[in-house]
């Protein structure tokens, strides 16, 4: 793969006070070579290449008050996947954009300098264990108080989006059965 995938949508936050972005997500990527970012109007508000890429399902709520009363607020989920190995990727569910309404912001973005990789992707892949059996992983962070390890991938939809047609929902191809 060795490429970026994007999921973008523009929202109208005019008249919305204390807006937030809230969603559940699960990440499964290769070491720090696969990673996700969230950008608002082109500014990174979550993630970097040092972000944890093995996260169980957890809820993330991000403060969007800097974008309150704007008529065009583009939210972009961006995933980079290496071509060395293939992992499941980034699953996003129950997305909410609107007034905070009992949602507590549980993440504040603090930029971290990009990690300088000492080995190439291929060299790092050779050092990884060859046993690909399921591993029980856990993740905890003071910034993520809510976690649900038993969250299942039931009732979700997966779409294929053609580059350049992300905003044209009529061009999306549903890859899962209607649920």
C-alpha positions in Angstrom: 0.0 0.0 0.0 2.5 2.7 1.2 -0.1 5.4 0.8 -2.6 7.6 2.5 -6.4 7.0 2.8 -8.8 9.8 3.5 -12.3 10.2 4.9 -13.4 13.8 4.8 -16.7 15.6 5.3 -17.5 19.3 5.7 -19.9 20.4 8.4 -21.8 23.7 9.0 -21.2 24.8 12.7 -23.0 28.1 12.4 -25.1 28.6 15.5 -23.4 25.7 17.3 -22.0 26.6 20.7 -19.3 24.4 22.3 -19.0 22.0 19.3 -17.2 18.7 19.7 -16.2 15.8 17.5 -16.9 12.5 19.2 -16.6 8.9 17.9 -15.5 5.4 18.8 -12.5 4.0 17.1 -10.2 1.0 16.8 -6.7 1.1 15.3 -4.6 -1.9 14.3 -1.4 -0.9 12.4 2.2 -1.9 11.9 4.4 -0.5 14.7 4.7 3.3 14.1 4.8 3.0 10.3 1.0 2.9 10.1 -0.8 5.7 11.8 -3.8 8.0 11.8 -4.4 11.7 12.0 -7.4 13.9 12.4 -7.3 17.3 10.8 -9.8 20.1 11.0 -9.6 22.6 8.1 -6.1 21.3 7.4 -4.8 21.6 11.0 -3.8 18.4 12.8 -5.8 18.1 16.1 -5.1 14.4 16.9 -2.3 11.9 16.2 1.2 11.6 14.8 3.5 8.8 13.6 4.3 8.1 17.3 0.6 7.5 18.1 -0.3 4.1 19.5 -1.5 1.9 16.6 -2.8 -1.0 18.6 -5.8 0.5 20.4 -8.9 -1.4 21.5 -12.2 0.3 20.9 -12.4 3.6 22.8 -14.3 6.8 22.6 -12.5 10.0 21.7 -14.0 13.5 22.1 -12.2 16.5 20.7 -13.1 20.1 21.5 -14.1 22.0 18.3 -14.9 25.4 20.0 -12.2 27.1 17.9 -14.5 26.3 14.9 -17.8 27.4 16.4 -20.0 29.5 14.1 -18.0 28.6 11.0 -20.1 27.6 8.0 -17.4 25.3 6.5 -15.5 23.0 8.9 -13.8 20.1 7.1 -13.0 17.1 9.3 -10.5 14.7 7.8 -9.5 11.3 9.1 -6.2 10.4 7.5 -4.6 6.9 7.7 -1.1 6.1 6.4 -0.4 2.4 5.7 3.0 1.0 4.9 3.5 -1.5 2.0 5.7 -3.8 4.1 2.9 -5.7 5.9 -0.9 -5.5 6.1 -2.8 -4.9 9.2 -6.6 -4.2 9.8 -6.3 -0.4 9.7 -8.6 2.2 11.4 -12.2 1.6 12.2 -14.4 4.6 13.1 -18.0 4.3 14.4 -20.8 6.4 16.0 -19.4 9.7 14.8 -21.0 12.8 16.3 -20.3 16.5 15.4 -22.4 19.1 17.3 -23.0 20.7 20.7 -21.2 19.0 23.5 -24.4 17.8 25.2 -23.0 15.7 28.1 -19.9 14.8 26.1 -16.6 15.4 28.0 -13.6 16.4 26.0 -11.0 13.6 26.7 -8.2 14.7 24.4 -6.1 17.8 24.0 -3.6 17.7 21.1 0.0 18.4 21.9 2.3 18.2 18.9 5.1 15.7 19.2 8.2 15.9 16.9 8.2 13.2 14.3 10.2 10.1 15.4 13.3 9.6 13.3 13.3 5.9 12.2 16.7 4.4 12.5 15.8 1.3 10.4 13.9 1.1 7.1 10.4 -0.4 7.1 11.8 -3.7 5.6 14.6 -3.9 8.3 12.1 -3.3 11.1 9.7 -5.9 9.6 12.4 -8.5 9.6 12.9 -7.9 13.4 9.2 -8.5 14.2 8.2 -11.9 15.5 6.8 -14.3 12.9 4.0 -15.6 15.1 0.8 -13.9 13.8 -1.5 -15.5 16.4 -4.0 -13.1 18.1 -2.5 -11.2 21.0 -4.4 -9.8 23.9 -3.4 -6.1 23.9 -4.5 -3.4 26.2 -4.1 0.4 26.1 -4.7 2.9 28.8 -4.0 6.6 28.8 -4.9 9.5 31.1 -6.4 11.1 28.0 -8.8 8.2 27.3 -10.9 7.4 30.3 -13.5 5.4 28.4 -12.6 2.1 26.8 -14.7 -0.9 25.8 -12.6 -4.0 25.1 -15.7 -6.0 24.2 -16.9 -3.8 21.4 -17.6 -5.9 18.4 -17.5 -5.1 14.7 -21.2 -5.7 14.3 -23.6 -3.4 12.5 -21.0 -1.3 10.7 -20.7 -0.3 7.1 -17.5 -0.1 5.0 -17.5 2.1 1.9 -15.0 2.4 -1.0 -14.4 6.0 -1.9 -12.8 7.1 -5.2 -10.1 9.7 -4.8 -11.5 13.1 -5.7 -15.2 12.0 -5.1 -15.1 11.8 -1.3 -17.9 14.5 -1.1 -20.1 12.8 -3.6 -21.9 10.1 -1.6 -23.6 8.8 -4.7 -20.2 7.6 -6.0 -19.5 5.5 -2.9 -19.5 1.7 -3.1 -20.9 -0.2 -0.1 -18.6 -3.1 0.6 -20.6 -4.6 3.5 -24.2 -5.8 3.6 -26.9 -3.3 4.6 -27.1 -3.3 8.3 
